[in-house]
Amino acid sequence: MSLIKKLIIKLFLSFFICSSLVNAEEIKKVGKYKDWEAVVYLNGVEKVCFAQSKPVLQSPKKVEREARLFVSFRPNEKIVDEVSTTSGYNYNNQNTVSAKSGKTNYKFDIKQEGFAWIADNKIERKIIKTMKKASRIMVTGYNKEGSQTIDHYSLMGFTKAYGAAKKSCT
């Protein structure tokens, strides 16, 4: 995994788990769009913009997790439309992390340190196209013990948050 991906992982973990420790000058919320928001992270010359959402429904309900779904832009690396997710725990290696909207399924190919990514940019563009048209997407993951979780994300506001995040990094 590249140094930048490791940095992004640490950034997201520190932002979502230890948000009180992050300097407000480094994180800028661009806007809230129904169930999604656009955020810009600035650290010296590094700039990362992303649209993010929390699940509207989680299964199992008994376990509280900090799950998120992201679409990120990193202009310094010429990375656009990077789709990633975290279910709030480290994934196991035996099971697939996947997203489903309607009859369409997407597989997250890379899993590391509690995050999962789609490796193929063409697939990322397809999932983003789906997310713009659909009303909901479900992300299924499996923790280290093999227990399944399903996070339901509303896609209300996704298109505007995606546009705002993309515009912030161009």
Chimera marker file (.cmm) of the C-alpha trace (Angstrom):
<marker_set name="trace">
<marker id="1" x="0.000" y="0.000" z="0.000" r="1" g="1" b="0" radius="0.5"/>
<marker id="2" x="1.367" y="3.401" z="-0.921" r="1" g="1" b="0" radius="0.5"/>
<marker id="3" x="2.490" y="5.911" z="1.656" r="1" g="1" b="0" radius="0.5"/>
<marker id="4" x="-0.340" y="8.236" z="0.611" r="1" g="1" b="0" radius="0.5"/>
<marker id="5" x="-3.014" y="5.535" z="1.135" r="1" g="1" b="0" radius="0.5"/>
<marker id="6" x="-1.571" y="4.890" z="4.594" r="1" g="1" b="0" radius="0.5"/>
<marker id="7" x="-1.716" y="8.624" z="5.260" r="1" g="1" b="0" radius="0.5"/>
<marker id="8" x="-5.341" y="8.751" z="4.103" r="1" g="1" b="0" radius="0.5"/>
<marker id="9" x="-6.215" y="5.810" z="6.349" r="1" g="1" b="0" radius="0.5"/>
<marker id="10" x="-4.632" y="7.522" z="9.317" r="1" g="1" b="0" radius="0.5"/>
<marker id="11" x="-6.374" y="10.781" z="8.380" r="1" g="1" b="0" radius="0.5"/>
<marker id="12" x="-9.817" y="9.176" z="8.234" r="1" g="1" b="0" radius="0.5"/>
<marker id="13" x="-9.270" y="7.241" z="11.452" r="1" g="1" b="0" radius="0.5"/>
<marker id="14" x="-8.062" y="10.298" z="13.310" r="1" g="1" b="0" radius="0.5"/>
<marker id="15" x="-10.895" y="12.421" z="11.915" r="1" g="1" b="0" radius="0.5"/>
<marker id="16" x="-13.703" y="10.017" z="12.687" r="1" g="1" b="0" radius="0.5"/>
<marker id="17" x="-12.458" y="8.351" z="15.842" r="1" g="1" b="0" radius="0.5"/>
<marker id="18" x="-10.515" y="11.195" z="17.440" r="1" g="1" b="0" radius="0.5"/>
<marker id="19" x="-12.140" y="14.207" z="15.813" r="1" g="1" b="0" radius="0.5"/>
<marker id="20" x="-11.668" y="16.309" z="18.910" r="1" g="1" b="0" radius="0.5"/>
<marker id="21" x="-7.897" y="16.080" z="18.456" r="1" g="1" b="0" radius="0.5"/>
<marker id="22" x="-7.866" y="17.335" z="14.861" r="1" g="1" b="0" radius="0.5"/>
<marker id="23" x="-7.096" y="20.989" z="14.324" r="1" g="1" b="0" radius="0.5"/>
<marker id="24" x="-10.142" y="22.739" z="12.822" r="1" g="1" b="0" radius="0.5"/>
<marker id="25" x="-7.914" y="24.519" z="10.276" r="1" g="1" b="0" radius="0.5"/>
<marker id="26" x="-7.025" y="21.198" z="8.648" r="1" g="1" b="0" radius="0.5"/>
<marker id="27" x="-10.593" y="19.970" z="8.003" r="1" g="1" b="0" radius="0.5"/>
<marker id="28" x="-13.120" y="22.127" z="6.182" r="1" g="1" b="0" radius="0.5"/>
<marker id="29" x="-16.709" y="21.042" z="5.667" r="1" g="1" b="0" radius="0.5"/>
<marker id="30" x="-17.723" y="22.370" z="2.249" r="1" g="1" b="0" radius="0.5"/>
<marker id="31" x="-21.413" y="21.586" z="2.624" r="1" g="1" b="0" radius="0.5"/>
<marker id="32" x="-24.101" y="19.249" z="3.907" r="1" g="1" b="0" radius="0.5"/>
<marker id="33" x="-26.426" y="17.805" z="1.260" r="1" g="1" b="0" radius="0.5"/>
<marker id="34" x="-29.208" y="15.761" z="2.866" r="1" g="1" b="0" radius="0.5"/>
<marker id="35" x="-27.478" y="12.504" z="3.937" r="1" g="1" b="0" radius="0.5"/>
<marker id="36" x="-24.057" y="13.369" z="2.445" r="1" g="1" b="0" radius="0.5"/>
<marker id="37" x="-21.428" y="16.001" z="3.076" r="1" g="1" b="0" radius="0.5"/>
<marker id="38" x="-18.419" y="17.337" z="1.195" r="1" g="1" b="0" radius="0.5"/>
<marker id="39" x="-15.153" y="17.812" z="3.096" r="1" g="1" b="0" radius="0.5"/>
<marker id="40" x="-11.689" y="19.181" z="2.263" r="1" g="1" b="0" radius="0.5"/>
<marker id="41" x="-8.563" y="18.183" z="4.164" r="1" g="1" b="0" radius="0.5"/>
<marker id="42" x="-5.537" y="20.486" z="3.862" r="1" g="1" b="0" radius="0.5"/>
<marker id="43" x="-2.113" y="19.627" z="5.240" r="1" g="1" b="0" radius="0.5"/>
<marker id="44" x="0.602" y="21.838" z="3.822" r="1" g="1" b="0" radius="0.5"/>
<marker id="45" x="0.675" y="21.134" z="0.083" r="1" g="1" b="0" radius="0.5"/>
<marker id="46" x="-1.499" y="18.022" z="0.360" r="1" g="1" b="0" radius="0.5"/>
<marker id="47" x="-5.179" y="18.447" z="-0.437" r="1" g="1" b="0" radius="0.5"/>
<marker id="48" x="-7.809" y="15.702" z="-0.230" r="1" g="1" b="0" radius="0.5"/>
<marker id="49" x="-11.479" y="16.295" z="-1.003" r="1" g="1" b="0" radius="0.5"/>
<marker id="50" x="-14.198" y="13.760" z="-0.387" r="1" g="1" b="0" radius="0.5"/>
<marker id="51" x="-17.927" y="13.159" z="-0.211" r="1" g="1" b="0" radius="0.5"/>
<marker id="52" x="-18.932" y="11.022" z="2.747" r="1" g="1" b="0" radius="0.5"/>
<marker id="53" x="-21.974" y="9.554" z="4.430" r="1" g="1" b="0" radius="0.5"/>
<marker id="54" x="-22.906" y="7.565" z="7.524" r="1" g="1" b="0" radius="0.5"/>
<marker id="55" x="-25.288" y="4.604" z="7.275" r="1" g="1" b="0" radius="0.5"/>
<marker id="56" x="-28.973" y="5.281" z="7.867" r="1" g="1" b="0" radius="0.5"/>
<marker id="57" x="-29.399" y="1.677" z="9.045" r="1" g="1" b="0" radius="0.5"/>
<marker id="58" x="-26.884" y="-0.838" z="10.387" r="1" g="1" b="0" radius="0.5"/>
<marker id="59" x="-27.155" y="-4.554" z="11.006" r="1" g="1" b="0" radius="0.5"/>
<marker id="60" x="-26.616" y="-5.900" z="13.588" r="1" g="1" b="0" radius="0.5"/>
<marker id="61" x="-28.166" y="-3.047" z="15.542" r="1" g="1" b="0" radius="0.5"/>
<marker id="62" x="-26.621" y="-4.042" z="18.877" r="1" g="1" b="0" radius="0.5"/>
<marker id="63" x="-23.059" y="-3.142" z="17.892" r="1" g="1" b="0" radius="0.5"/>
<marker id="64" x="-22.180" y="0.541" z="17.464" r="1" g="1" b="0" radius="0.5"/>
<marker id="65" x="-19.698" y="1.087" z="14.638" r="1" g="1" b="0" radius="0.5"/>
<marker id="66" x="-18.243" y="4.162" z="12.918" r="1" g="1" b="0" radius="0.5"/>
<marker id="67" x="-19.033" y="3.140" z="9.336" r="1" g="1" b="0" radius="0.5"/>
<marker id="68" x="-18.625" y="5.516" z="6.378" r="1" g="1" b="0" radius="0.5"/>
<marker id="69" x="-18.773" y="5.486" z="2.591" r="1" g="1" b="0" radius="0.5"/>
<marker id="70" x="-16.456" y="7.838" z="0.675" r="1" g="1" b="0" radius="0.5"/>
<marker id="71" x="-15.681" y="9.130" z="-2.792" r="1" g="1" b="0" radius="0.5"/>
<marker id="72" x="-12.316" y="10.910" z="-2.705" r="1" g="1" b="0" radius="0.5"/>
<marker id="73" x="-10.205" y="13.201" z="-4.890" r="1" g="1" b="0" radius="0.5"/>
<marker id="74" x="-6.452" y="13.645" z="-4.406" r="1" g="1" b="0" radius="0.5"/>
<marker id="75" x="-5.140" y="16.109" z="-6.996" r="1" g="1" b="0" radius="0.5"/>
<marker id="76" x="-1.478" y="15.769" z="-5.954" r="1" g="1" b="0" radius="0.5"/>
<marker id="77" x="-1.626" y="12.120" z="-7.050" r="1" g="1" b="0" radius="0.5"/>
<marker id="78" x="-4.028" y="12.731" z="-9.939" r="1" g="1" b="0" radius="0.5"/>
<marker id="79" x="-6.578" y="10.431" z="-8.256" r="1" g="1" b="0" radius="0.5"/>
<marker id="80" x="-10.260" y="11.063" z="-8.903" r="1" g="1" b="0" radius="0.5"/>
<marker id="81" x="-13.398" y="9.097" z="-8.055" r="1" g="1" b="0" radius="0.5"/>
<marker id="82" x="-11.732" y="6.845" z="-5.470" r="1" g="1" b="0" radius="0.5"/>
<marker id="83" x="-14.514" y="4.842" z="-3.798" r="1" g="1" b="0" radius="0.5"/>
<marker id="84" x="-13.773" y="3.493" z="-0.322" r="1" g="1" b="0" radius="0.5"/>
<marker id="85" x="-15.581" y="2.355" z="2.782" r="1" g="1" b="0" radius="0.5"/>
<marker id="86" x="-15.030" y="1.489" z="6.409" r="1" g="1" b="0" radius="0.5"/>
<marker id="87" x="-17.424" y="-0.562" z="8.487" r="1" g="1" b="0" radius="0.5"/>
<marker id="88" x="-15.801" y="0.496" z="11.754" r="1" g="1" b="0" radius="0.5"/>
<marker id="89" x="-13.642" y="-2.604" z="12.216" r="1" g="1" b="0" radius="0.5"/>
<marker id="90" x="-10.818" y="-4.514" z="10.512" r="1" g="1" b="0" radius="0.5"/>
<marker id="91" x="-12.127" y="-6.797" z="7.769" r="1" g="1" b="0" radius="0.5"/>
<marker id="92" x="-11.189" y="-10.458" z="7.598" r="1" g="1" b="0" radius="0.5"/>
<marker id="93" x="-9.307" y="-11.892" z="4.625" r="1" g="1" b="0" radius="0.5"/>
<marker id="94" x="-11.678" y="-14.788" z="3.895" r="1" g="1" b="0" radius="0.5"/>
<marker id="95" x="-14.765" y="-12.776" z="2.922" r="1" g="1" b="0" radius="0.5"/>
<marker id="96" x="-15.484" y="-10.110" z="0.353" r="1" g="1" b="0" radius="0.5"/>
<marker id="97" x="-16.532" y="-6.555" z="1.127" r="1" g="1" b="0" radius="0.5"/>
<marker id="98" x="-19.236" y="-5.638" z="-1.365" r="1" g="1" b="0" radius="0.5"/>
<marker id="99" x="-21.761" y="-2.960" z="-2.221" r="1" g="1" b="0" radius="0.5"/>
<marker id="100" x="-25.182" y="-3.626" z="-3.722" r="1" g="1" b="0" radius="0.5"/>
<marker id="101" x="-27.751" y="-1.287" z="-5.196" r="1" g="1" b="0" radius="0.5"/>
<marker id="102" x="-30.772" y="-2.926" z="-6.800" r="1" g="1" b="0" radius="0.5"/>
<marker id="103" x="-29.500" y="-5.918" z="-8.746" r="1" g="1" b="0" radius="0.5"/>
<marker id="104" x="-26.004" y="-4.468" z="-9.236" r="1" g="1" b="0" radius="0.5"/>
<marker id="105" x="-23.105" y="-5.713" z="-7.068" r="1" g="1" b="0" radius="0.5"/>
<marker id="106" x="-19.638" y="-4.207" z="-6.664" r="1" g="1" b="0" radius="0.5"/>
<marker id="107" x="-16.634" y="-5.848" z="-5.004" r="1" g="1" b="0" radius="0.5"/>
<marker id="108" x="-14.076" y="-3.926" z="-2.955" r="1" g="1" b="0" radius="0.5"/>
<marker id="109" x="-10.764" y="-5.520" z="-3.976" r="1" g="1" b="0" radius="0.5"/>
<marker id="110" x="-8.339" y="-4.046" z="-1.455" r="1" g="1" b="0" radius="0.5"/>
<marker id="111" x="-8.810" y="-4.356" z="2.321" r="1" g="1" b="0" radius="0.5"/>
<marker id="112" x="-6.377" y="-2.893" z="4.806" r="1" g="1" b="0" radius="0.5"/>
<marker id="113" x="-6.503" y="-1.357" z="8.279" r="1" g="1" b="0" radius="0.5"/>
<marker id="114" x="-10.299" y="-1.253" z="8.440" r="1" g="1" b="0" radius="0.5"/>
<marker id="115" x="-10.798" y="0.278" z="4.989" r="1" g="1" b="0" radius="0.5"/>
<marker id="116" x="-11.714" y="-1.223" z="1.630" r="1" g="1" b="0" radius="0.5"/>
<marker id="117" x="-11.189" y="0.148" z="-1.896" r="1" g="1" b="0" radius="0.5"/>
<marker id="118" x="-12.191" y="-0.730" z="-5.427" r="1" g="1" b="0" radius="0.5"/>
<marker id="119" x="-9.024" y="-1.317" z="-7.463" r="1" g="1" b="0" radius="0.5"/>
<marker id="120" x="-10.385" y="-0.594" z="-10.963" r="1" g="1" b="0" radius="0.5"/>
<marker id="121" x="-11.176" y="3.034" z="-11.832" r="1" g="1" b="0" radius="0.5"/>
<marker id="122" x="-13.701" y="1.888" z="-14.476" r="1" g="1" b="0" radius="0.5"/>
<marker id="123" x="-15.651" y="0.032" z="-11.777" r="1" g="1" b="0" radius="0.5"/>
<marker id="124" x="-15.401" y="3.092" z="-9.522" r="1" g="1" b="0" radius="0.5"/>
<marker id="125" x="-16.966" y="5.234" z="-12.248" r="1" g="1" b="0" radius="0.5"/>
<marker id="126" x="-19.745" y="2.633" z="-12.631" r="1" g="1" b="0" radius="0.5"/>
<marker id="127" x="-20.542" y="2.587" z="-8.913" r="1" g="1" b="0" radius="0.5"/>
<marker id="128" x="-20.586" y="6.409" z="-8.859" r="1" g="1" b="0" radius="0.5"/>
<marker id="129" x="-22.990" y="6.402" z="-11.807" r="1" g="1" b="0" radius="0.5"/>
<marker id="130" x="-25.182" y="3.941" z="-9.902" r="1" g="1" b="0" radius="0.5"/>
<marker id="131" x="-24.988" y="6.076" z="-6.764" r="1" g="1" b="0" radius="0.5"/>
<marker id="132" x="-26.137" y="9.137" z="-8.698" r="1" g="1" b="0" radius="0.5"/>
<marker id="133" x="-29.240" y="7.327" z="-9.950" r="1" g="1" b="0" radius="0.5"/>
<marker id="134" x="-30.186" y="5.089" z="-7.003" r="1" g="1" b="0" radius="0.5"/>
<marker id="135" x="-31.764" y="5.949" z="-3.681" r="1" g="1" b="0" radius="0.5"/>
<marker id="136" x="-29.846" y="3.471" z="-1.497" r="1" g="1" b="0" radius="0.5"/>
<marker id="137" x="-26.725" y="1.311" z="-1.466" r="1" g="1" b="0" radius="0.5"/>
<marker id="138" x="-25.842" y="-1.465" z="0.985" r="1" g="1" b="0" radius="0.5"/>
<marker id="139" x="-22.270" y="-2.329" z="2.008" r="1" g="1" b="0" radius="0.5"/>
<marker id="140" x="-21.662" y="-5.819" z="3.380" r="1" g="1" b="0" radius="0.5"/>
<marker id="141" x="-18.517" y="-6.687" z="5.307" r="1" g="1" b="0" radius="0.5"/>
<marker id="142" x="-17.197" y="-9.350" z="7.650" r="1" g="1" b="0" radius="0.5"/>
<marker id="143" x="-15.204" y="-8.744" z="10.806" r="1" g="1" b="0" radius="0.5"/>
<marker id="144" x="-12.202" y="-10.783" z="11.993" r="1" g="1" b="0" radius="0.5"/>
<marker id="145" x="-14.538" y="-13.287" z="13.707" r="1" g="1" b="0" radius="0.5"/>
<marker id="146" x="-16.460" y="-13.799" z="10.444" r="1" g="1" b="0" radius="0.5"/>
<marker id="147" x="-19.628" y="-12.007" z="11.554" r="1" g="1" b="0" radius="0.5"/>
<marker id="148" x="-21.458" y="-10.178" z="8.777" r="1" g="1" b="0" radius="0.5"/>
<marker id="149" x="-22.479" y="-6.539" z="8.937" r="1" g="1" b="0" radius="0.5"/>
<marker id="150" x="-24.671" y="-4.645" z="6.498" r="1" g="1" b="0" radius="0.5"/>
<marker id="151" x="-24.666" y="-0.854" z="6.300" r="1" g="1" b="0" radius="0.5"/>
<marker id="152" x="-27.489" y="0.839" z="4.392" r="1" g="1" b="0" radius="0.5"/>
<marker id="153" x="-26.572" y="4.233" z="2.949" r="1" g="1" b="0" radius="0.5"/>
<marker id="154" x="-29.088" y="6.730" z="1.663" r="1" g="1" b="0" radius="0.5"/>
<marker id="155" x="-27.976" y="8.326" z="-1.581" r="1" g="1" b="0" radius="0.5"/>
<marker id="156" x="-30.073" y="11.437" z="-1.047" r="1" g="1" b="0" radius="0.5"/>
<marker id="157" x="-27.690" y="14.355" z="-1.584" r="1" g="1" b="0" radius="0.5"/>
<marker id="158" x="-24.892" y="12.205" z="-3.003" r="1" g="1" b="0" radius="0.5"/>
<marker id="159" x="-24.771" y="13.913" z="-6.400" r="1" g="1" b="0" radius="0.5"/>
<marker id="160" x="-24.456" y="17.395" z="-4.871" r="1" g="1" b="0" radius="0.5"/>
<marker id="161" x="-21.873" y="16.309" z="-2.280" r="1" g="1" b="0" radius="0.5"/>
<marker id="162" x="-19.903" y="14.497" z="-4.976" r="1" g="1" b="0" radius="0.5"/>
<marker id="163" x="-19.981" y="17.600" z="-7.192" r="1" g="1" b="0" radius="0.5"/>
<marker id="164" x="-18.924" y="19.890" z="-4.348" r="1" g="1" b="0" radius="0.5"/>
<marker id="165" x="-16.017" y="17.610" z="-3.349" r="1" g="1" b="0" radius="0.5"/>
<marker id="166" x="-14.865" y="17.270" z="-6.961" r="1" g="1" b="0" radius="0.5"/>
<marker id="167" x="-15.071" y="21.033" z="-7.544" r="1" g="1" b="0" radius="0.5"/>
<marker id="168" x="-13.095" y="21.687" z="-4.345" r="1" g="1" b="0" radius="0.5"/>
<marker id="169" x="-10.158" y="19.668" z="-5.682" r="1" g="1" b="0" radius="0.5"/>
<marker id="170" x="-10.015" y="20.943" z="-9.260" r="1" g="1" b="0" radius="0.5"/>
<link id1="1" id2="2" r="1" g="1" b="0" radius="0.2"/>
<link id1="2" id2="3" r="1" g="1" b="0" radius="0.2"/>
<link id1="3" id2="4" r="1" g="1" b="0" radius="0.2"/>
<link id1="4" id2="5" r="1" g="1" b="0" radius="0.2"/>
<link id1="5" id2="6" r="1" g="1" b="0" radius="0.2"/>
<link id1="6" id2="7" r="1" g="1" b="0" radius="0.2"/>
<link id1="7" id2="8" r="1" g="1" b="0" radius="0.2"/>
<link id1="8" id2="9" r="1" g="1" b="0" radius="0.2"/>
<link id1="9" id2="10" r="1" g="1" b="0" radius="0.2"/>
<link id1="10" id2="11" r="1" g="1" b="0" radius="0.2"/>
<link id1="11" id2="12" r="1" g="1" b="0" radius="0.2"/>
<link id1="12" id2="13" r="1" g="1" b="0" radius="0.2"/>
<link id1="13" id2="14" r="1" g="1" b="0" radius="0.2"/>
<link id1="14" id2="15" r="1" g="1" b="0" radius="0.2"/>
<link id1="15" id2="16" r="1" g="1" b="0" radius="0.2"/>
<link id1="16" id2="17" r="1" g="1" b="0" radius="0.2"/>
<link id1="17" id2="18" r="1" g="1" b="0" radius="0.2"/>
<link id1="18" id2="19" r="1" g="1" b="0" radius="0.2"/>
<link id1="19" id2="20" r="1" g="1" b="0" radius="0.2"/>
<link id1="20" id2="21" r="1" g="1" b="0" radius="0.2"/>
<link id1="21" id2="22" r="1" g="1" b="0" radius="0.2"/>
<link id1="22" id2="23" r="1" g="1" b="0" radius="0.2"/>
<link id1="23" id2="24" r="1" g="1" b="0" radius="0.2"/>
<link id1="24" id2="25" r="1" g="1" b="0" radius="0.2"/>
<link id1="25" id2="26" r="1" g="1" b="0" radius="0.2"/>
<link id1="26" id2="27" r="1" g="1" b="0" radius="0.2"/>
<link id1="27" id2="28" r="1" g="1" b="0" radius="0.2"/>
<link id1="28" id2="29" r="1" g="1" b="0" radius="0.2"/>
<link id1="29" id2="30" r="1" g="1" b="0" radius="0.2"/>
<link id1="30" id2="31" r="1" g="1" b="0" radius="0.2"/>
<link id1="31" id2="32" r="1" g="1" b="0" radius="0.2"/>
<link id1="32" id2="33" r="1" g="1" b="0" radius="0.2"/>
<link id1="33" id2="34" r="1" g="1" b="0" radius="0.2"/>
<link id1="34" id2="35" r="1" g="1" b="0" radius="0.2"/>
<link id1="35" id2="36" r="1" g="1" b="0" radius="0.2"/>
<link id1="36" id2="37" r="1" g="1" b="0" radius="0.2"/>
<link id1="37" id2="38" r="1" g="1" b="0" radius="0.2"/>
<link id1="38" id2="39" r="1" g="1" b="0" radius="0.2"/>
<link id1="39" id2="40" r="1" g="1" b="0" radius="0.2"/>
<link id1="40" id2="41" r="1" g="1" b="0" radius="0.2"/>
<link id1="41" id2="42" r="1" g="1" b="0" radius="0.2"/>
<link id1="42" id2="43" r="1" g="1" b="0" radius="0.2"/>
<link id1="43" id2="44" r="1" g="1" b="0" radius="0.2"/>
<link id1="44" id2="45" r="1" g="1" b="0" radius="0.2"/>
<link id1="45" id2="46" r="1" g="1" b="0" radius="0.2"/>
<link id1="46" id2="47" r="1" g="1" b="0" radius="0.2"/>
<link id1="47" id2="48" r="1" g="1" b="0" radius="0.2"/>
<link id1="48" id2="49" r="1" g="1" b="0" radius="0.2"/>
<link id1="49" id2="50" r="1" g="1" b="0" radius="0.2"/>
<link id1="50" id2="51" r="1" g="1" b="0" radius="0.2"/>
<link id1="51" id2="52" r="1" g="1" b="0" radius="0.2"/>
<link id1="52" id2="53" r="1" g="1" b="0" radius="0.2"/>
<link id1="53" id2="54" r="1" g="1" b="0" radius="0.2"/>
<link id1="54" id2="55" r="1" g="1" b="0" radius="0.2"/>
<link id1="55" id2="56" r="1" g="1" b="0" radius="0.2"/>
<link id1="56" id2="57" r="1" g="1" b="0" radius="0.2"/>
<link id1="57" id2="58" r="1" g="1" b="0" radius="0.2"/>
<link id1="58" id2="59" r="1" g="1" b="0" radius="0.2"/>
<link id1="59" id2="60" r="1" g="1" b="0" radius="0.2"/>
<link id1="60" id2="61" r="1" g="1" b="0" radius="0.2"/>
<link id1="61" id2="62" r="1" g="1" b="0" radius="0.2"/>
<link id1="62" id2="63" r="1" g="1" b="0" radius="0.2"/>
<link id1="63" id2="64" r="1" g="1" b="0" radius="0.2"/>
<link id1="64" id2="65" r="1" g="1" b="0" radius="0.2"/>
<link id1="65" id2="66" r="1" g="1" b="0" radius="0.2"/>
<link id1="66" id2="67" r="1" g="1" b="0" radius="0.2"/>
<link id1="67" id2="68" r="1" g="1" b="0" radius="0.2"/>
<link id1="68" id2="69" r="1" g="1" b="0" radius="0.2"/>
<link id1="69" id2="70" r="1" g="1" b="0" radius="0.2"/>
<link id1="70" id2="71" r="1" g="1" b="0" radius="0.2"/>
<link id1="71" id2="72" r="1" g="1" b="0" radius="0.2"/>
<link id1="72" id2="73" r="1" g="1" b="0" radius="0.2"/>
<link id1="73" id2="74" r="1" g="1" b="0" radius="0.2"/>
<link id1="74" id2="75" r="1" g="1" b="0" radius="0.2"/>
<link id1="75" id2="76" r="1" g="1" b="0" radius="0.2"/>
<link id1="76" id2="77" r="1" g="1" b="0" radius="0.2"/>
<link id1="77" id2="78" r="1" g="1" b="0" radius="0.2"/>
<link id1="78" id2="79" r="1" g="1" b="0" radius="0.2"/>
<link id1="79" id2="80" r="1" g="1" b="0" radius="0.2"/>
<link id1="80" id2="81" r="1" g="1" b="0" radius="0.2"/>
<link id1="81" id2="82" r="1" g="1" b="0" radius="0.2"/>
<link id1="82" id2="83" r="1" g="1" b="0" radius="0.2"/>
<link id1="83" id2="84" r="1" g="1" b="0" radius="0.2"/>
<link id1="84" id2="85" r="1" g="1" b="0" radius="0.2"/>
<link id1="85" id2="86" r="1" g="1" b="0" radius="0.2"/>
<link id1="86" id2="87" r="1" g="1" b="0" radius="0.2"/>
<link id1="87" id2="88" r="1" g="1" b="0" radius="0.2"/>
<link id1="88" id2="89" r="1" g="1" b="0" radius="0.2"/>
<link id1="89" id2="90" r="1" g="1" b="0" radius="0.2"/>
<link id1="90" id2="91" r="1" g="1" b="0" radius="0.2"/>
<link id1="91" id2="92" r="1" g="1" b="0" radius="0.2"/>
<link id1="92" id2="93" r="1" g="1" b="0" radius="0.2"/>
<link id1="93" id2="94" r="1" g="1" b="0" radius="0.2"/>
<link id1="94" id2="95" r="1" g="1" b="0" radius="0.2"/>
<link id1="95" id2="96" r="1" g="1" b="0" radius="0.2"/>
<link id1="96" id2="97" r="1" g="1" b="0" radius="0.2"/>
<link id1="97" id2="98" r="1" g="1" b="0" radius="0.2"/>
<link id1="98" id2="99" r="1" g="1" b="0" radius="0.2"/>
<link id1="99" id2="100" r="1" g="1" b="0" radius="0.2"/>
<link id1="100" id2="101" r="1" g="1" b="0" radius="0.2"/>
<link id1="101" id2="102" r="1" g="1" b="0" radius="0.2"/>
<link id1="102" id2="103" r="1" g="1" b="0" radius="0.2"/>
<link id1="103" id2="104" r="1" g="1" b="0" radius="0.2"/>
<link id1="104" id2="105" r="1" g="1" b="0" radius="0.2"/>
<link id1="105" id2="106" r="1" g="1" b="0" radius="0.2"/>
<link id1="106" id2="107" r="1" g="1" b="0" radius="0.2"/>
<link id1="107" id2="108" r="1" g="1" b="0" radius="0.2"/>
<link id1="108" id2="109" r="1" g="1" b="0" radius="0.2"/>
<link id1="109" id2="110" r="1" g="1" b="0" radius="0.2"/>
<link id1="110" id2="111" r="1" g="1" b="0" radius="0.2"/>
<link id1="111" id2="112" r="1" g="1" b="0" radius="0.2"/>
<link id1="112" id2="113" r="1" g="1" b="0" radius="0.2"/>
<link id1="113" id2="114" r="1" g="1" b="0" radius="0.2"/>
<link id1="114" id2="115" r="1" g="1" b="0" radius="0.2"/>
<link id1="115" id2="116" r="1" g="1" b="0" radius="0.2"/>
<link id1="116" id2="117" r="1" g="1" b="0" radius="0.2"/>
<link id1="117" id2="118" r="1" g="1" b="0" radius="0.2"/>
<link id1="118" id2="119" r="1" g="1" b="0" radius="0.2"/>
<link id1="119" id2="120" r="1" g="1" b="0" radius="0.2"/>
<link id1="120" id2="121" r="1" g="1" b="0" radius="0.2"/>
<link id1="121" id2="122" r="1" g="1" b="0" radius="0.2"/>
<link id1="122" id2="123" r="1" g="1" b="0" radius="0.2"/>
<link id1="123" id2="124" r="1" g="1" b="0" radius="0.2"/>
<link id1="124" id2="125" r="1" g="1" b="0" radius="0.2"/>
<link id1="125" id2="126" r="1" g="1" b="0" radius="0.2"/>
<link id1="126" id2="127" r="1" g="1" b="0" radius="0.2"/>
<link id1="127" id2="128" r="1" g="1" b="0" radius="0.2"/>
<link id1="128" id2="129" r="1" g="1" b="0" radius="0.2"/>
<link id1="129" id2="130" r="1" g="1" b="0" radius="0.2"/>
<link id1="130" id2="131" r="1" g="1" b="0" radius="0.2"/>
<link id1="131" id2="132" r="1" g="1" b="0" radius="0.2"/>
<link id1="132" id2="133" r="1" g="1" b="0" radius="0.2"/>
<link id1="133" id2="134" r="1" g="1" b="0" radius="0.2"/>
<link id1="134" id2="135" r="1" g="1" b="0" radius="0.2"/>
<link id1="135" id2="136" r="1" g="1" b="0" radius="0.2"/>
<link id1="136" id2="137" r="1" g="1" b="0" radius="0.2"/>
<link id1="137" id2="138" r="1" g="1" b="0" radius="0.2"/>
<link id1="138" id2="139" r="1" g="1" b="0" radius="0.2"/>
<link id1="139" id2="140" r="1" g="1" b="0" radius="0.2"/>
<link id1="140" id2="141" r="1" g="1" b="0" radius="0.2"/>
<link id1="141" id2="142" r="1" g="1" b="0" radius="0.2"/>
<link id1="142" id2="143" r="1" g="1" b="0" radius="0.2"/>
<link id1="143" id2="144" r="1" g="1" b="0" radius="0.2"/>
<link id1="144" id2="145" r="1" g="1" b="0" radius="0.2"/>
<link id1="145" id2="146" r="1" g="1" b="0" radius="0.2"/>
<link id1="146" id2="147" r="1" g="1" b="0" radius="0.2"/>
<link id1="147" id2="148" r="1" g="1" b="0" radius="0.2"/>
<link id1="148" id2="149" r="1" g="1" b="0" radius="0.2"/>
<link id1="149" id2="150" r="1" g="1" b="0" radius="0.2"/>
<link id1="150" id2="151" r="1" g="1" b="0" radius="0.2"/>
<link id1="151" id2="152" r="1" g="1" b="0" radius="0.2"/>
<link id1="152" id2="153" r="1" g="1" b="0" radius="0.2"/>
<link id1="153" id2="154" r="1" g="1" b="0" radius="0.2"/>
<link id1="154" id2="155" r="1" g="1" b="0" radius="0.2"/>
<link id1="155" id2="156" r="1" g="1" b="0" radius="0.2"/>
<link id1="156" id2="157" r="1" g="1" b="0" radius="0.2"/>
<link id1="157" id2="158" r="1" g="1" b="0" radius="0.2"/>
<link id1="158" id2="159" r="1" g="1" b="0" radius="0.2"/>
<link id1="159" id2="160" r="1" g="1" b="0" radius="0.2"/>
<link id1="160" id2="161" r="1" g="1" b="0" radius="0.2"/>
<link id1="161" id2="162" r="1" g="1" b="0" radius="0.2"/>
<link id1="162" id2="163" r="1" g="1" b="0" radius="0.2"/>
<link id1="163" id2="164" r="1" g="1" b="0" radius="0.2"/>
<link id1="164" id2="165" r="1" g="1" b="0" radius="0.2"/>
<link id1="165" id2="166" r="1" g="1" b="0" radius="0.2"/>
<link id1="166" id2="167" r="1" g="1" b="0" radius="0.2"/>
<link id1="167" id2="168" r="1" g="1" b="0" radius="0.2"/>
<link id1="168" id2="169" r="1" g="1" b="0" radius="0.2"/>
<link id1="169" id2="170" r="1" g="1" b="0" radius="0.2"/>
</marker_set>
